[in-house]
């Protein structure tokens, strides 16, 4: 997959393009992408996802403490595994947001050599969100560009959206998150050297450094799986501050079952499947260890329900 993270680019080959923020790359996003790939195959075009960075919400500052479900590296990972030919992470600025719908469309066509454009029916663009899919269809007709509007995908009678998925993550409803993403929610990061308290309790952990813009599930203990060095391992993960040891910094710490290798500095992917319990402090390390043994037993039991068919991506990290 070719990646452009600048406004200074131009794709010479004709393309099929889909537009959006693609945060989470949920079922609705995947329908847009699969449609682009279908037309790309049919008409011998390059498939392009035209996205934006940073997320517009962070530029407009319309929401406090906004976090994204995918940082730029994770978005590359998912789209690469979906078989997209080109990802554009176009710089989103206030000046760019002030462009009229026509100005934006002209930039899009010039940069991407677009022949087919796929958007959601609820897509808006340009200054004050003045443009929509009907605007694009009118512009496209002028230039011989086929514009396709995809209706929303619904699950459980409700539209699948990034905001809906974020709400489920914040409530630790990981089962429902998997249903709407068609994959487990995950974090990718490097393993950092920790304080090794877990090792002293026979529960060694890997401490994973995540992006500061990443939306993490609520503090607590989760059944997870870890992709590491081309292999998958069952694990349990604590998200939180380690209150037993008076911690203050929020961390992602994972205990991998039946694993004792040294992996400092390596890239890992942690997939969240089930919420086991809230994070809480204990009077002693002995009490914490007793609880961790219960957590591990619960995680092992629940892991039997994880189907390998749910892993729809190759676990090579982009």
N, C-alpha and C positions, 0 to 999 in steps of 0.2 A: 504493500500500500504506500502510495506517495502522500506525503503530508506537507501542506503549506500553512505556515503560521505567520504570514505577513500579507500586507496588501500588495506587495510587489511581486506578483506572479501572473502567469497567463498560460492557460491550457490550450495547446494548439489543436489537439484532436477533438472531434465533436463528442458531446457528453449528454448523459441523462443525469439530472441534478435533483436532489431534494433539499429543502431548506428547513432550518429550525435550530433550536438550542440542543436538542437531543440529550438532555440531562437524564441519566438513568437508562436510556435506550430501552424503553418499555415496549409493550405489545403494539401500541399505536405507532411508535417510531419504527419498529421492525416492519410494520406493514408498508410504511413509506419506503423503507430501504429495499424491501423485497420487490416492490413495484418498480423502483428505479433499476434494479438489477434485471428484472424481466424485460424492460424496454431496452436496456443496454445490450442484452443478449440478442434480442430480436433485430435491432437496428445497427448492430456492431458499433456501439458507443462505449465510452468509458463511464462507469458509475461513479458519481460524485456526491458526497455529503458536504453541504455548505453550512457550516456552523459558525459559532462566534465565541470569542474569548477576549476578556472575561465575560461571565454571564451578565446579560443586561441588567438584571436586578442589582448586582453589585455596583454597576456604573451609575444607575439612577438612584441607588440607595433608598429604594422604596420599602425595603423590609429590613428590620434589625436582625443581626446575627444570622444572616442568610448563609447557608452552606449548600454545596452542590453534591449530588450523588456520585458523580464521576469527576475526578480531576483530569487534566488534559492527558496524562499518560494512560489512565484507565479507559478513557474514551477511545484512544488509539487502539488499545488492546481489544476492546469489544468490536469495534468496527473492522479491524483487521481480521478478526476471526469470523465476522459475518461476510467477508469476501468483497468489501468495498475497494474500488480501485484507487480513489483519491479522497482524502479528507482535507477540507479547508477549514482552518480555525481563524476566521477573519477577525482582525482586531476591532473590538467594539468600543467606540469612544462616543462622547457627547456630540462631536461633530458628525460622526457617521450616523448617529441616531437622528440628527436634524435633516438628513437627506429626504427629499420628497420620494414618493413611491416610484416615479419615473426615473429619478436619478439613481436610486438603488437598482432598479431593474436594468438600466443601461450598464452599470458596473458589473452586475452579475453576468450579463450576456457577454460583455467584452472579456471578462476574466475567464469564463468557463467554456465559451464556445457552445453554449447550451442549445440542444435541439428538442429535448423533452424535460419538462419541469414538473415535479410532483410535490404537492403540499397538502397539508391537512385542511379540511373545510373551515377550521377555526383559526387559520393562520392569518396574522395581521403584520404589516410591516410599514416602514417609512415614518416620517414625522407624524406624531400624534396618532400612530396606528391607522393612518388614512387609507392604506392599501389592504386589500384582501384577495382571496383567490379569484374573484371575478375581475378585479383589477388586473391581475396577472394574466388571466385568459384574454382580456382585451389587448393588453400589450403584446402577448404572445402571438395573437392572430396577425398583428401588424408585421411581425418578423418571421412568421412561419414556424413558430415554436409551439409544440403541443403542450398544453398545461392541463394536468390531471389533478382533480381535487378528491382526496380520500376522506370518506366520512369517519367519524370517531369510532374507535373500537370500544365495546362495552363488555364488562365482566360483572356479573351479579346485578345487572340492570343499571350500572353506573359507568360513566365514561372513564376510561383509563387515562390518567394524566400524571405529569410529574409531581404536581402538588398532592395528588391523592397518594402516590407512592411515598412521598416524603412523610406524610402524616402517619402512614402505617409503620415506617421505619422508626419514627419518634415514639410510637406506641409499642415498639418491639414485636410487632405482629409479623414475624419473619416468614411464616407460612404463606400469608396473603401477599407479602412482597414478592416471594418467589413466583406466585401465580401471575402477577401483573408484569414482572420483568422477564418471565420465562427463563429465569436463571437465578441462582442465589445472589443476594446482595453481598458485595465483597469489598475488601480494601487491598491495595497493593502497596508494599513498602519495603524498606530495608530492615534487616535484623540488626538491632543495636545492642551493645553490651549493657547489661542491666546490673542490678544489685545482688542478684543470685540468691535472693531469699527463698524463692521457690525450690531451688536445688537443695537447700538445707532441709526442706520438708519432704524431700523425695518427689517434688512436683516441679521439675525444671520447666522454665518458660522461655519462649522467645519474645523479645520486646520489639514491636514493629513500629517504625517511625512512619506516620501517615501524613498526608498533606494537611496543612492548616485549614484549607478551604473545604475539607472533606466532611460530609455529614456522617457522624458516627451514631450507631444505635444508643439507646439510653444505657447508663451505667448498669452493669449486671453481668451475669455469667451466661454464656451461650454454647450450645452445641455447634461446632464449626468443623470445617474441613480445610486443610492446608495444602496448597499446591507449592511444592518446593523441589527444585532441581528435576523437574519432569515427572514427579511422582505425587500421588495424593495420599494424605494421612488424615485419619479421624482425630479430632482434637476438641478441647474446650477452651473458650476464650473469655477473659475478664476485660471488660471495658470499664475504666474508672480510675480512682485515685488511690487505691490500696489503703483504706482507712485504718486497717489494723496496725499499719506501720506509719500512721500519721502522714500519709502522702497528700500532695496537693496538685500535682500535675496529672492531667488526664492521660491515660495510657491504654494501649492495646497489648495485652499480654496473653500468649497462647501456650497452653500445655499440650504437646503432641503426644499421643499415646504410643508407648513402646518405641520411643525415639530418644537417642542420646548423642546425636552427632553435633559437632560444633559448626554453626552456620552463620556466625557474625559476618555482617557485610553483604550477605546474600539477599536477593530479591525473593519475596514470598507473596502469595495471594491467600487471603483468609476469607472463606465463604461462610456466611451466617445462615444457620438453618432453624434453630429453636432457641427461644429464651428459656433458661433454666431457673434463674432466681435473680432477685435484686442484689446489688452489691451492698455489703454491710460490714461493719467492724466487728472484730472478735476480741475477747479479753486476752487471748494469748495465741502464740503461733500453734500451740497444740490444738486448741479449739478450731482454729482455721484449717489445720491439716485434716481434722476429722470431718469438717464440712466439705473439703475438697474431695475426700474419698467418696462421700455421698454424691457429690456433683459428677464425679467421673463414672460412678456406677449408673447414674441416671442418663448420662450422655451415651455410654456404651449401649444401653438398652434402646434408647431412641434412635441411635445411628443405624439400627437394623432396618428402619423404615426409609432410609435415604436410598433412592434408586440411582444407580449409576447413569441411567438414561437422562437424568436431570442435568448432567454435565454436558452441555451442548457445545462447549468451546474447548479447543485444544488449550492445554494449560501452559503454553509457552508465553512468556511475558514480553510484551512489545518493547 
